[in-house]
Amino acid sequence: MNISHIEHIGIAVKNLTEAIPYYENVLGLKCYNIEEVVDQKVKTAFFKVGGTKIELLEPTSPESAVAKFIEKKGEGIHHIAFAVDSVAAALSDAENKGIQLIDHAPRGGAEGLSIAFLHPKSTLGILTELCEYPK
């Protein structure tokens, strides 16, 4: 697996409208993109911090993974995302090393990235996302 950098840190929030002002008015960051990822049942807001991004995730359905996370654990850090050259190759490498996969093939994510998740049961409790930039 060839990780180049932390792509973003995902933070689960109940409401983007209530969460964004903290990041903008207190931390001084600028929200540069808000979009809905329909198949993941979330609405996202992005902030840049140096070469890394913060992704706020608001569930759009009570059945979404983010809604279930908030119900069980409350708002907070949901996942860490790493940029890789190839999500497909990284998934194969992880599976060959005994890592449990959530996604067995890349799928579309926010900002046009190709993404996939590794299960926290085999990643020391951290939901791990792999991200590939469009070529």
N, C-alpha and C positions, 0 to 999 in steps of 0.2 A: 504494500500500500504506500503510495507516494503522496503524503500530506504536505501541502505548501504553506498553509497558514490556517488560523481560526477564521472561518468565513463569517460566522455570527454566533451570538448567544441568544437563544430563544427564551423569552420570559412570558409566562402565562398571566393574563390579566382578565378581570371580569368585564372591563369596559375601556375601550381605547380612548373615548372622549374624556374619561376621568384620569386615565394614566398618562396620556401625552403631555399635559401641562407640567407634570413633575419633571419629565426628561427635558422639556424645553425651558421652563421658567426657573427651575431649581438647578439643574445640571448644566443648562446652557447649550444643550444639543438641539439640532434642527431636524425635525421629521421631514424626510425627503421623499417618502413614498408610502402610500396606503393602498392596499389591494386586498381583494378577497380571493382565497384559494378554495374554490367551491368543493372540490373532491375531498379536501381535508377539513371542511366545515369550519374554517377560520377566516378572520379578517386580520391582516397584518399591518404593522406600522414599523418603518425602519429609520434608524439613526446611525450615523457614522461616528465612530470613535477611533481616530487614527486610521489604521488599515483594517479595523474590525468593525462589524456592525452589531447593533442590538436590534433584535426583532421582537416586537410585542405581538402576542397572539391572543386575540379575543375569539372565543367560541361563537359560532353562528347557529349552533344546534346543541341541545342537551346531549345528543348522542356522540358528539365529537370527542376525540381523544383528549383535547385540551379541556373541554368541559368536565370530563371525568377526572382529569388530573386535578383541576381546581377543587372539585367536590371532595376528593380524597386528601389532598395536601395543601390546598389553599393556593393563593397567587404566589408566584415566585419563579425561580429558574426552572425551565422545563427541559431544555436540551442544549448541547453544544454541537456546533456544526463545523466540520473541517472541509476545506477545499482539497479536492483530489483531481488528478489528471483524468481518471476514468472511473465513474461510479461502478460500472459493470465489473471492471477488473478488481476494484477495491472490495466489492461484495464477494467475489469469488475467492479472493485472498482471505478475507475475514472468515468465510464459511470453511475454507480449508484448514483454518487454524482453530476451528471448533466454536466460533462465535455464532450465536443464534441470531438469525436475521428476522426483521419485521418485513422488509421488502426483499423479494428475491430478484427483482429487476428494477432498474431506474424508472422513476416517474417524474412528472412535471411538478415543479414547486414554484414558490414566489420568485419574482424577478427573473423569470425565464430559465431558472436553473434546473438541471437534472439532479434529482435527489433520491436518497434511500436511507432507511433507518436501521440501526443495529439495536437489538433488544437489550434493555438495561440489565436483564437477568444474567447476561454474560459479558457485560462491560462495566463491572464494579458499581452497578446501580445508576449509571449515567446514561440516559437516552442519548445516543450518538447519531448525528446526521452526517451523511457524506454528500457533498455538493460538487457538481461539475458545471463549469461555465459553458455556455453555448459556443460552438466552434464555428 
